[in-house]
Amino acid sequence: MRKLGIEDLGRISAEEFKRVEKMPLVVVLDNVRSLHNVGAVFRTSDAFLVESIYLCGITSTPPNAEIHKTALGAEFSVDWKYFEHSQEAVKALQDDGYFVYSIEQVEGSVMLPDLQLEKGRKYAVVMGNEVKGVLQEVVDMSDACIELPQYGTKHSLNVSVTAGIVIWDFFKQIGR
């Protein structure tokens, strides 16, 4: 087997990315501290044609050299907006017809393997702070919550890993 080079993969340019149809998904980062996590979410969002990323609170924004280290330029292709408060982002999304899920362990959460999405519907997912998770006020505003089942000794995954799993699951259901 020959390893494929970048020219073999037929990737689109950042300009072409702006024009292609996106998956109707906005990723909201609620006070995410790690610049590497932010960059990784940009890169995953680019890979699966996420519509936009909303950066909220203490979450850093591009341009930033540390974000660029993991985003590898995806911060230029994926649209993003900054909100001082995550609650403002959630309200704006809901006002625009998005169904907002927080990714959080709560009473009555939907386990990710049980999630059934509707093609043609707009969605947003809120990813929380590395220590505190999604703000309770944001959970309260959300239309529902999704939980990732876990079977080991730890109760959470890294936010960029969680984002990758969730974005992939959404792409399988409502992407191309």
N, CA, C and O atoms as a DFTB+ gen file, in Angstrom:
704 C
 N C O
     1  1       0.837      -1.183       0.000
     2  2       0.000       0.000       0.000
     3  2       0.875       1.238       0.000
     4  3       1.850       1.338       0.745
     5  1       0.503       2.176      -0.853
     6  2       1.217       3.443      -0.933
     7  2       0.454       4.478      -0.103
     8  3      -0.752       4.662      -0.264
     9  1       1.175       5.132       0.769
    10  2       0.582       6.206       1.562
    11  2       0.227       7.359       0.627
    12  3       1.025       7.738      -0.229
    13  1      -0.976       7.915       0.796
    14  2      -1.432       8.997      -0.065
    15  2      -0.819      10.320       0.358
    16  3      -0.702      10.612       1.548
    17  1      -0.434      11.109      -0.619
    18  2       0.065      12.451      -0.372
    19  2      -1.068      13.456      -0.438
    20  3      -2.181      13.115      -0.840
    21  1      -0.797      14.675      -0.051
    22  2      -1.817      15.718      -0.014
    23  2      -2.461      15.931      -1.385
    24  3      -3.663      16.180      -1.474
    25  1      -1.664      15.833      -2.455
    26  2      -2.213      16.022      -3.800
    27  2      -3.136      14.876      -4.200
    28  3      -4.023      15.069      -5.031
    29  1      -2.947      13.689      -3.627
    30  2      -3.808      12.540      -3.921
    31  2      -5.177      12.656      -3.256
    32  3      -6.143      12.045      -3.712
    33  1      -5.263      13.427      -2.194
    34  2      -6.482      13.482      -1.392
    35  2      -7.545      14.411      -1.961
    36  3      -8.714      14.322      -1.584
    37  1      -7.151      15.297      -2.863
    38  2      -8.128      16.160      -3.516
    39  2      -8.854      17.100      -2.572
    40  3     -10.053      17.329      -2.732
    41  1      -8.170      17.631      -1.618
    42  2      -8.800      18.537      -0.652
    43  2      -9.150      19.862      -1.306
    44  3      -8.487      20.300      -2.246
    45  1     -10.192      20.490      -0.801
    46  2     -10.606      21.789      -1.321
    47  2      -9.803      22.893      -0.635
    48  3      -9.225      22.689       0.432
    49  1      -9.779      24.041      -1.256
    50  2      -9.077      25.193      -0.681
    51  2      -9.961      25.860       0.372
    52  3     -11.154      25.570       0.465
    53  1      -9.374      26.747       1.156
    54  2     -10.140      27.497       2.161
    55  2     -11.222      28.329       1.474
    56  3     -12.318      28.487       2.013
    57  1     -10.923      28.860       0.294
    58  2     -11.916      29.647      -0.451
    59  2     -13.071      28.756      -0.906
    60  3     -14.234      29.151      -0.817
    61  1     -12.752      27.558      -1.393
    62  2     -13.795      26.617      -1.807
    63  2     -14.614      26.162      -0.603
    64  3     -15.828      25.982      -0.706
    65  1     -13.951      25.975       0.542
    66  2     -14.647      25.565       1.766
    67  2     -15.746      26.565       2.101
    68  3     -16.838      26.174       2.513
    69  1     -15.466      27.838       1.926
    70  2     -16.452      28.883       2.248
    71  2     -17.705      28.737       1.383
    72  3     -18.794      29.126       1.807
    73  1     -17.563      28.179       0.170
    74  2     -18.677      28.092      -0.768
    75  2     -19.452      26.775      -0.711
    76  3     -20.608      26.733      -1.134
    77  1     -18.849      25.701      -0.200
    78  2     -19.546      24.408      -0.216
    79  2     -20.658      24.369       0.825
    80  3     -20.634      25.098       1.817
    81  1     -21.628      23.500       0.575
    82  2     -22.727      23.331       1.524
    83  2     -22.198      22.715       2.816
    84  3     -21.459      21.732       2.789
    85  1     -22.578      23.293       3.922
    86  2     -22.111      22.831       5.238
    87  2     -23.173      21.959       5.903
    88  3     -24.355      22.003       5.562
    89  1     -22.711      21.178       6.850
    90  2     -23.631      20.458       7.717
    91  2     -24.315      21.500       8.605
    92  3     -23.639      22.400       9.104
    93  1     -25.632      21.410       8.820
    94  2     -26.331      22.425       9.618
    95  2     -26.061      22.244      11.119
    96  3     -26.948      21.882      11.893
    97  1     -24.804      22.511      11.498
    98  2     -24.365      22.335      12.881
    99  2     -23.441      23.476      13.265
   100  3     -22.493      23.800      12.550
   101  1     -23.738      24.082      14.414
   102  2     -22.869      25.084      15.016
   103  2     -22.322      24.484      16.306
   104  3     -23.070      23.926      17.108
   105  1     -21.018      24.604      16.495
   106  2     -20.367      24.135      17.722
   107  2     -20.118      25.352      18.599
   108  3     -19.507      26.326      18.160
   109  1     -20.592      25.295      19.839
   110  2     -20.427      26.386      20.801
   111  2     -19.410      25.944      21.843
   112  3     -19.583      24.909      22.486
   113  1     -18.356      26.723      22.009
   114  2     -17.352      26.438      23.045
   115  2     -17.599      27.383      24.212
   116  3     -17.384      28.591      24.112
   117  1     -18.052      26.811      25.309
   118  2     -18.451      27.540      26.508
   119  2     -17.278      27.616      27.484
   120  3     -17.051      26.693      28.267
   121  1     -16.536      28.721      27.431
   122  2     -15.433      28.963      28.373
   123  2     -14.357      27.881      28.336
   124  3     -13.884      27.430      29.379
   125  1     -13.976      27.471      27.134
   126  2     -12.917      26.471      26.970
   127  2     -11.571      27.170      27.149
   128  3     -11.283      28.157      26.472
   129  1     -10.760      26.660      28.052
   130  2      -9.496      27.311      28.421
   131  2      -8.340      26.985      27.489
   132  3      -7.540      27.863      27.165
   133  1      -8.244      25.757      27.061
   134  2      -7.071      25.291      26.320
   135  2      -7.109      25.728      24.864
   136  3      -8.055      25.436      24.132
   137  1      -6.069      26.426      24.466
   138  2      -5.954      26.859      23.073
   139  2      -5.790      25.667      22.142
   140  3      -6.215      25.713      20.988
   141  1      -5.180      24.609      22.637
   142  2      -5.039      23.390      21.829
   143  2      -6.412      22.748      21.596
   144  3      -6.679      22.247      20.503
   145  1      -7.274      22.758      22.602
   146  2      -8.634      22.238      22.415
   147  2      -9.391      23.073      21.394
   148  3     -10.088      22.524      20.541
   149  1      -9.263      24.390      21.467
   150  2      -9.937      25.271      20.511
   151  2      -9.450      24.957      19.096
   152  3     -10.254      24.809      18.175
   153  1      -8.137      24.857      18.929
   154  2      -7.579      24.540      17.614
   155  2      -8.043      23.199      17.090
   156  3      -8.349      23.060      15.906
   157  1      -8.097      22.207      17.973
   158  2      -8.536      20.871      17.561
   159  2      -9.999      20.882      17.121
   160  3     -10.364      20.182      16.176
   161  1     -10.835      21.665      17.792
   162  2     -12.244      21.762      17.394
   163  2     -12.354      22.432      16.028
   164  3     -13.185      22.028      15.214
   165  1     -11.538      23.441      15.763
   166  2     -11.529      24.055      14.432
   167  2     -11.167      23.015      13.375
   168  3     -11.814      22.934      12.331
   169  1     -10.145      22.230      13.645
   170  2      -9.674      21.260      12.660
   171  2     -10.714      20.184      12.391
   172  3     -10.936      19.813      11.238
   173  1     -11.353      19.680      13.436
   174  2     -12.407      18.680      13.273
   175  2     -13.609      19.289      12.557
   176  3     -14.232      18.639      11.717
   177  1     -13.929      20.526      12.889
   178  2     -15.059      21.210      12.234
   179  2     -14.806      21.395      10.748
   180  3     -15.730      21.285       9.942
   181  1     -13.571      21.673      10.382
   182  2     -13.209      21.769       8.968
   183  2     -13.385      20.411       8.291
   184  3     -13.940      20.328       7.196
   185  1     -12.920      19.364       8.931
   186  2     -12.959      18.024       8.335
   187  2     -14.380      17.570       8.006
   188  3     -14.592      16.852       7.029
   189  1     -15.356      17.987       8.820
   190  2     -16.723      17.499       8.653
   191  2     -17.715      18.594       8.274
   192  3     -18.919      18.452       8.487
   193  1     -17.195      19.701       7.705
   194  2     -18.036      20.764       7.141
   195  2     -19.032      21.355       8.134
   196  3     -20.202      21.555       7.807
   197  1     -18.561      21.632       9.344
   198  2     -19.391      22.296      10.337
   199  2     -19.633      23.732       9.873
   200  3     -18.730      24.392       9.360
   201  1     -20.844      24.195      10.059
   202  2     -21.248      25.517       9.600
   203  2     -20.459      26.641      10.274
   204  3     -19.993      27.563       9.605
   205  1     -20.309      26.563      11.601
   206  2     -19.669      27.656      12.327
   207  2     -19.311      27.210      13.736
   208  3     -19.845      26.229      14.253
   209  1     -18.396      27.955      14.342
   210  2     -18.037      27.755      15.742
   211  2     -18.306      29.061      16.474
   212  3     -17.924      30.132      16.004
   213  1     -18.966      28.971      17.625
   214  2     -19.186      30.139      18.470
   215  2     -18.257      30.013      19.674
   216  3     -18.327      29.042      20.427
   217  1     -17.397      30.994      19.842
   218  2     -16.417      31.026      20.920
   219  2     -16.945      31.960      21.996
   220  3     -17.231      33.126      21.725
   221  1     -17.075      31.450      23.222
   222  2     -17.762      32.209      24.263
   223  2     -16.925      32.360      25.529
   224  3     -16.135      31.487      25.888
   225  1     -17.127      33.502      26.194
   226  2     -16.488      33.736      27.483
   227  2     -14.982      33.817      27.367
   228  3     -14.447      34.593      26.576
   229  1     -14.291      32.995      28.177
   230  2     -12.823      33.020      28.218
   231  2     -12.186      32.269      27.057
   232  3     -10.960      32.230      26.951
   233  1     -12.993      31.672      26.184
   234  2     -12.445      30.952      25.038
   235  2     -11.701      31.935      24.130
   236  3     -12.255      32.955      23.719
   237  1     -10.459      31.621      23.828
   238  2      -9.657      32.495      22.961
   239  2     -10.144      32.426      21.527
   240  3     -10.785      31.462      21.108
   241  1      -9.821      33.475      20.790
   242  2     -10.226      33.574      19.389
   243  2      -9.002      33.717      18.492
   244  3      -7.952      34.178      18.939
   245  1      -9.137      33.323      17.229
   246  2      -8.080      33.608      16.259
   247  2      -8.000      35.120      16.031
   248  3      -8.970      35.822      16.315
   249  1      -6.904      35.631      15.539
   250  2      -5.660      34.913      15.284
   251  2      -4.905      34.649      16.577
   252  3      -4.827      35.512      17.450
   253  1      -4.359      33.464      16.689
   254  2      -3.610      33.080      17.874
   255  2      -2.673      31.939      17.476
   256  3      -3.110      30.923      16.937
   257  1      -1.395      32.120      17.744
   258  2      -0.387      31.129      17.336
   259  2      -0.641      29.765      17.973
   260  3      -0.420      28.740      17.329
   261  1      -1.101      29.733      19.222
   262  2      -1.352      28.453      19.903
   263  2      -2.559      27.739      19.306
   264  3      -2.545      26.515      19.182
   265  1      -3.599      28.474      18.935
   266  2      -4.746      27.862      18.261
   267  2      -4.289      27.308      16.910
   268  3      -4.667      26.203      16.521
   269  1      -3.478      28.085      16.205
   270  2      -3.003      27.694      14.871
   271  2      -2.195      26.395      14.902
   272  3      -2.227      25.624      13.942
   273  1      -1.470      26.147      16.001
   274  2      -0.653      24.924      16.101
   275  2      -1.474      23.665      15.898
   276  3      -1.007      22.717      15.265
   277  1      -2.687      23.639      16.422
   278  2      -3.520      22.445      16.252
   279  2      -4.553      22.619      15.146
   280  3      -4.945      21.634      14.520
   281  1      -4.999      23.827      14.891
   282  2      -5.987      24.054      13.827
   283  2      -5.364      23.890      12.447
   284  3      -6.049      23.511      11.497
   285  1      -4.073      24.171      12.333
   286  2      -3.342      24.056      11.063
   287  2      -4.029      24.795       9.913
   288  3      -4.047      24.318       8.778
   289  1      -4.586      25.950      10.218
   290  2      -5.219      26.770       9.192
   291  2      -6.730      26.657       9.143
   292  3      -7.371      27.439       8.441
   293  1      -7.324      25.713       9.862
   294  2      -8.784      25.565       9.858
   295  2      -9.468      26.781      10.467
   296  3     -10.658      27.000      10.237
   297  1      -8.738      27.569      11.236
   298  2      -9.322      28.788      11.789
   299  2      -9.586      29.820      10.692
   300  3     -10.295      30.801      10.917
   301  1      -9.012      29.597       9.500
   302  2      -9.261      30.473       8.364
   303  2     -10.413      29.969       7.495
   304  3     -11.068      30.757       6.813
   305  1     -10.658      28.669       7.517
   306  2     -11.727      28.114       6.673
   307  2     -13.071      28.080       7.387
   308  3     -14.094      28.380       6.771
   309  1     -13.096      27.727       8.657
   310  2     -14.354      27.596       9.397
   311  2     -14.769      28.967       9.944
   312  3     -13.988      29.647      10.608
   313  1     -16.001      29.351       9.653
   314  2     -16.521      30.611      10.186
   315  2     -16.639      30.528      11.697
   316  3     -16.903      29.462      12.253
   317  1     -16.439      31.672      12.364
   318  2     -16.579      31.710      13.818
   319  2     -17.072      33.084      14.248
   320  3     -16.908      34.085      13.551
   321  1     -17.686      33.084      15.437
   322  2     -18.150      34.329      16.070
   323  2     -17.765      34.259      17.542
   324  3     -17.620      33.181      18.118
   325  1     -17.605      35.435      18.129
   326  2     -17.321      35.504      19.568
   327  2     -18.526      36.097      20.293
   328  3     -19.135      37.060      19.827
   329  1     -18.857      35.507      21.440
   330  2     -19.901      36.019      22.332
   331  2     -19.296      36.137      23.730
   332  3     -18.605      35.231      24.194
   333  1     -19.555      37.236      24.378
   334  2     -19.038      37.418      25.739
   335  2     -19.635      36.394      26.696
   336  3     -18.964      35.914      27.609
   337  1     -20.900      36.070      26.476
   338  2     -21.592      35.101      27.338
   339  2     -22.199      33.992      26.490
   340  3     -22.816      34.259      25.459
   341  1     -22.025      32.764      26.920
   342  2     -22.560      31.614      26.191
   343  2     -24.076      31.687      26.069
   344  3     -24.643      31.236      25.073
   345  1     -24.727      32.249      27.067
   346  2     -26.183      32.367      27.032
   347  2     -26.637      33.203      25.837
   348  3     -27.678      32.921      25.244
   349  1     -25.859      34.233      25.479
   350  2     -26.191      35.062      24.305
   351  2     -26.121      34.224      23.029
   352  3     -26.967      34.355      22.144
   353  1     -25.114      33.369      22.943
   354  2     -24.954      32.508      21.770
   355  2     -26.123      31.539      21.652
   356  3     -26.676      31.360      20.568
   357  1     -26.498      30.916      22.763
   358  2     -27.600      29.951      22.749
   359  2     -28.901      30.642      22.361
   360  3     -29.665      30.115      21.553
   361  1     -29.157      31.808      22.926
   362  2     -30.389      32.542      22.583
   363  2     -30.410      32.908      21.106
   364  3     -31.439      32.758      20.448
   365  1     -29.287      33.387      20.578
   366  2     -29.215      33.749      19.159
   367  2     -29.484      32.533      18.277
   368  3     -30.191      32.630      17.274
   369  1     -28.921      31.399      18.652
   370  2     -29.135      30.174      17.880
   371  2     -30.597      29.744      17.927
   372  3     -31.187      29.423      16.895
   373  1     -31.177      29.739      19.116
   374  2     -32.578      29.332      19.235
   375  2     -33.494      30.296      18.480
   376  3     -34.461      29.872      17.847
   377  1     -33.186      31.594      18.550
   378  2     -33.983      32.581      17.806
   379  2     -33.892      32.348      16.307
   380  3     -34.801      32.712      15.561
   381  1     -32.791      31.740      15.863
   382  2     -32.588      31.458      14.447
   383  2     -33.042      30.033      14.061
   384  3     -32.767      29.570      12.954
   385  1     -33.733      29.353      14.978
   386  2     -34.325      28.058      14.665
   387  2     -33.462      26.836      14.911
   388  3     -33.800      25.740      14.463
   389  1     -32.357      27.008      15.614
   390  2     -31.504      25.866      15.932
   391  2     -32.034      25.128      17.150
   392  3     -32.537      25.745      18.088
   393  1     -31.918      23.803      17.133
   394  2     -32.183      22.971      18.307
   395  2     -30.841      22.829      19.011
   396  3     -29.880      22.331      18.425
   397  1     -30.773      23.264      20.266
   398  2     -29.497      23.344      20.983
   399  2     -29.378      22.207      21.991
   400  3     -30.208      22.049      22.886
   401  1     -28.318      21.421      21.815
   402  2     -27.949      20.377      22.758
   403  2     -26.718      20.829      23.540
   404  3     -25.755      21.325      22.954
   405  1     -26.748      20.660      24.845
   406  2     -25.515      20.769      25.626
   407  2     -24.962      19.361      25.780
   408  3     -25.719      18.405      25.952
   409  1     -23.652      19.239      25.720
   410  2     -23.016      17.939      25.911
   411  2     -22.623      17.891      27.384
   412  3     -21.607      18.451      27.796
   413  1     -23.453      17.209      28.158
   414  2     -23.283      17.260      29.608
   415  2     -23.981      16.070      30.252
   416  3     -24.956      15.538      29.722
   417  1     -23.463      15.666      31.403
   418  2     -24.066      14.590      32.186
   419  2     -25.126      15.211      33.097
   420  3     -24.808      15.860      34.094
   421  1     -26.399      14.994      32.730
   422  2     -27.511      15.557      33.489
   423  2     -28.615      14.516      33.600
   424  3     -28.630      13.521      32.876
   425  1     -29.525      14.763      34.510
   426  2     -30.701      13.905      34.617
   427  2     -31.483      14.002      33.313
   428  3     -31.753      15.103      32.831
   429  1     -31.842      12.880      32.750
   430  2     -32.653      12.865      31.543
   431  2     -31.891      13.110      30.256
   432  3     -32.506      13.353      29.218
   433  1     -30.570      13.051      30.297
   434  2     -29.806      13.258      29.062
   435  2     -30.052      12.105      28.094
   436  3     -30.411      11.000      28.500
   437  1     -29.852      12.385      26.804
   438  2     -29.944      11.374      25.757
   439  2     -28.538      10.798      25.565
   440  3     -27.589      11.549      25.343
   441  1     -28.400       9.496      25.648
   442  2     -27.107       8.881      25.388
   443  2     -26.815       8.989      23.887
   444  3     -27.698       8.753      23.062
   445  1     -25.599       9.341      23.543
   446  2     -25.246       9.581      22.150
   447  2     -25.651       8.432      21.216
   448  3     -26.154       8.707      20.126
   449  1     -25.458       7.156      21.589
   450  2     -25.885       6.088      20.668
   451  2     -27.390       6.057      20.418
   452  3     -27.840       5.469      19.434
   453  1     -28.175       6.684      21.299
   454  2     -29.630       6.706      21.148
   455  2     -30.135       7.946      20.423
   456  3     -31.331       8.055      20.155
   457  1     -29.260       8.870      20.106
   458  2     -29.645      10.140      19.490
   459  2     -30.157       9.924      18.066
   460  3     -29.496       9.276      17.255
   461  1     -31.315      10.460      17.771
   462  2     -31.912      10.394      16.436
   463  2     -32.109      11.825      15.935
   464  3     -32.929      12.569      16.474
   465  1     -31.360      12.202      14.911
   466  2     -31.440      13.547      14.354
   467  2     -32.311      13.550      13.107
   468  3     -32.483      12.522      12.452
   469  1     -32.857      14.720      12.788
   470  2     -33.697      14.885      11.595
   471  2     -32.913      15.620      10.521
   472  3     -32.416      16.722      10.757
   473  1     -32.800      15.023       9.353
   474  2     -32.180      15.733       8.223
   475  2     -33.021      16.975       7.931
   476  3     -34.250      16.940       7.998
   477  1     -32.340      18.061       7.608
   478  2     -33.025      19.302       7.298
   479  2     -33.232      20.212       8.495
   480  3     -33.626      21.367       8.332
   481  1     -32.974      19.715       9.684
   482  2     -33.099      20.531      10.900
   483  2     -31.735      21.111      11.245
   484  3     -30.704      20.494      10.975
   485  1     -31.731      22.308      11.847
   486  2     -30.489      22.958      12.255
   487  2     -30.212      22.635      13.725
   488  3     -31.112      22.666      14.565
   489  1     -28.946      22.323      14.014
   490  2     -28.543      21.938      15.361
   491  2     -27.345      22.748      15.833
   492  3     -26.565      23.278      15.042
   493  1     -27.232      22.820      17.152
   494  2     -26.036      23.376      17.792
   495  2     -25.697      22.466      18.964
   496  3     -26.578      21.905      19.615
   497  1     -24.390      22.333      19.218
   498  2     -23.928      21.561      20.368
   499  2     -23.006      22.450      21.201
   500  3     -22.118      23.116      20.669
   501  1     -23.228      22.447      22.497
   502  2     -22.431      23.252      23.415
   503  2     -21.449      22.346      24.128
   504  3     -21.838      21.382      24.787
   505  1     -20.165      22.668      23.989
   506  2     -19.086      21.958      24.671
   507  2     -18.601      22.831      25.821
   508  3     -18.384      24.029      25.643
   509  1     -18.431      22.235      27.000
   510  2     -18.125      23.025      28.182
   511  2     -16.656      23.108      28.552
   512  3     -15.784      22.507      27.926
   513  1     -16.433      23.873      29.585
   514  2     -15.122      24.093      30.182
   515  2     -14.501      22.775      30.626
   516  3     -15.204      21.859      31.052
   517  1     -13.189      22.689      30.522
   518  2     -12.461      21.453      30.823
   519  2     -12.641      20.965      32.257
   520  3     -12.512      19.769      32.515
   521  1     -12.934      21.855      33.187
   522  2     -13.091      21.460      34.591
   523  2     -14.556      21.481      35.020
   524  3     -15.036      20.537      35.647
   525  1     -15.262      22.554      34.683
   526  2     -16.620      22.753      35.183
   527  2     -17.716      22.297      34.230
   528  3     -18.887      22.251      34.607
   529  1     -17.349      21.962      33.008
   530  2     -18.360      21.548      32.039
   531  2     -19.156      22.731      31.521
   532  3     -18.694      23.871      31.565
   533  1     -20.359      22.453      31.028
   534  2     -21.247      23.485      30.500
   535  2     -21.875      24.214      31.685
   536  3     -22.317      23.588      32.649
   537  1     -21.909      25.544      31.603
   538  2     -22.539      26.336      32.660
   539  2     -23.970      25.869      32.905
   540  3     -24.697      25.574      31.957
   541  1     -24.377      25.799      34.174
   542  2     -25.741      25.368      34.503
   543  2     -26.780      26.242      33.807
   544  3     -27.805      25.740      33.347
   545  1     -26.520      27.543      33.728
   546  2     -27.463      28.448      33.052
   547  2     -27.636      28.077      31.588
   548  3     -28.726      28.213      31.032
   549  1     -26.569      27.610      30.968
   550  2     -26.636      27.188      29.570
   551  2     -27.376      25.852      29.458
   552  3     -28.187      25.665      28.550
   553  1     -27.100      24.934      30.371
   554  2     -27.837      23.668      30.409
   555  2     -29.334      23.958      30.532
   556  3     -30.150      23.347      29.842
   557  1     -29.688      24.897      31.417
   558  2     -31.099      25.236      31.635
   559  2     -31.757      25.791      30.369
   560  3     -32.948      25.572      30.145
   561  1     -31.000      26.501      29.548
   562  2     -31.520      27.091      28.308
   563  2     -31.587      26.082      27.165
   564  3     -32.338      26.277      26.210
   565  1     -30.819      25.023      27.256
   566  2     -30.708      24.063      26.158
   567  2     -32.024      23.333      25.932
   568  3     -32.831      23.160      26.844
   569  1     -32.213      22.912      24.684
   570  2     -33.415      22.148      24.357
   571  2     -33.323      20.720      24.875
   572  3     -34.341      20.097      25.175
   573  1     -32.100      20.203      24.980
   574  2     -31.859      18.864      25.513
   575  2     -30.357      18.726      25.754
   576  3     -29.570      19.596      25.382
   577  1     -29.980      17.615      26.384
   578  2     -28.561      17.338      26.638
   579  2     -28.209      15.956      26.115
   580  3     -29.010      15.022      26.158
   581  1     -26.991      15.860      25.621
   582  2     -26.452      14.593      25.124
   583  2     -25.335      14.176      26.069
   584  3     -24.541      15.002      26.519
   585  1     -25.287      12.889      26.359
   586  2     -24.229      12.335      27.203
   587  2     -23.516      11.226      26.439
   588  3     -24.146      10.429      25.743
   589  1     -22.210      11.188      26.577
   590  2     -21.432      10.097      25.994
   591  2     -21.275       9.003      27.041
   592  3     -20.750       9.266      28.123
   593  1     -21.716       7.781      26.745
   594  2     -21.537       6.713      27.723
   595  2     -20.046       6.428      27.923
   596  3     -19.263       6.419      26.973
   597  1     -19.683       6.200      29.169
   598  2     -18.289       5.906      29.504
   599  2     -18.278       4.765      30.518
   600  3     -19.146       4.687      31.387
   601  1     -17.292       3.885      30.399
   602  2     -17.315       2.660      31.186
   603  2     -16.092       2.464      32.065
   604  3     -15.998       1.462      32.774
   605  1     -15.156       3.398      32.032
   606  2     -13.950       3.288      32.847
   607  2     -14.087       4.022      34.163
   608  3     -15.195       4.241      34.652
   609  1     -12.957       4.401      34.734
   610  2     -12.949       5.051      36.042
   611  2     -13.122       6.561      35.965
   612  3     -13.467       7.187      36.967
   613  1     -12.892       7.158      34.809
   614  2     -13.005       8.612      34.662
   615  2     -14.422       8.991      34.277
   616  3     -15.141       8.207      33.657
   617  1     -14.817      10.197      34.651
   618  2     -16.185      10.632      34.382
   619  2     -16.303      11.589      33.200
   620  3     -17.399      12.050      32.880
   621  1     -15.177      11.888      32.553
   622  2     -15.266      12.804      31.416
   623  2     -14.128      12.542      30.435
   624  3     -13.133      11.890      30.752
   625  1     -14.317      13.075      29.232
   626  2     -13.296      13.028      28.190
   627  2     -12.784      14.438      27.949
   628  3     -13.432      15.410      28.339
   629  1     -11.632      14.557      27.314
   630  2     -11.135      15.858      26.906
   631  2     -12.154      16.499      25.964
   632  3     -12.772      15.813      25.149
   633  1     -12.326      17.814      26.081
   634  2     -13.351      18.508      25.290
   635  2     -13.126      18.348      23.795
   636  3     -14.101      18.241      23.050
   637  1     -11.897      18.327      23.329
   638  2     -11.680      18.175      21.892
   639  2     -11.989      16.742      21.436
   640  3     -12.435      16.537      20.308
   641  1     -11.757      15.767      22.294
   642  2     -12.114      14.382      21.976
   643  2     -13.637      14.251      21.923
   644  3     -14.187      13.654      20.998
   645  1     -14.303      14.812      22.920
   646  2     -15.766      14.803      22.942
   647  2     -16.325      15.468      21.693
   648  3     -17.243      14.943      21.061
   649  1     -15.772      16.623      21.339
   650  2     -16.239      17.330      20.140
   651  2     -16.073      16.454      18.906
   652  3     -16.967      16.398      18.061
   653  1     -14.947      15.775      18.794
   654  2     -14.719      14.911      17.642
   655  2     -15.740      13.793      17.544
   656  3     -16.251      13.504      16.462
   657  1     -16.033      13.170      18.663
   658  2     -17.006      12.068      18.677
   659  2     -18.390      12.591      18.309
   660  3     -19.084      11.996      17.484
   661  1     -18.787      13.698      18.919
   662  2     -20.127      14.245      18.685
   663  2     -20.268      14.748      17.246
   664  3     -21.263      14.455      16.584
   665  1     -19.282      15.499      16.762
   666  2     -19.345      16.018      15.394
   667  2     -19.420      14.860      14.400
   668  3     -20.189      14.924      13.440
   669  1     -18.642      13.815      14.613
   670  2     -18.676      12.652      13.722
   671  2     -20.059      12.004      13.729
   672  3     -20.571      11.626      12.675
   673  1     -20.665      11.874      14.909
   674  2     -21.978      11.260      14.991
   675  2     -23.022      12.115      14.249
   676  3     -23.876      11.586      13.538
   677  1     -22.939      13.440      14.424
   678  2     -23.856      14.320      13.699
   679  2     -23.617      14.195      12.191
   680  3     -24.575      14.144      11.419
   681  1     -22.359      14.144      11.768
   682  2     -22.048      14.031      10.346
   683  2     -22.622      12.744       9.768
   684  3     -23.158      12.748       8.660
   685  1     -22.516      11.654      10.500
   686  2     -23.069      10.375      10.019
   687  2     -24.573      10.464       9.818
   688  3     -25.120       9.843       8.906
   689  1     -25.247      11.240      10.674
   690  2     -26.703      11.319      10.585
   691  2     -27.233      12.412       9.651
   692  3     -28.213      12.199       8.937
   693  1     -26.584      13.583       9.657
   694  2     -27.148      14.696       8.890
   695  2     -26.171      15.322       7.892
   696  3     -26.519      16.274       7.194
   697  1     -24.955      14.789       7.825
   698  2     -23.978      15.303       6.861
   699  2     -24.285      14.765       5.481
   700  3     -25.404      14.338       5.200
   701  1     -23.323      14.789       4.660
   702  2     -23.498      14.351       3.265
   703  2     -24.058      12.991       3.255
   704  3     -24.287      12.426       2.186
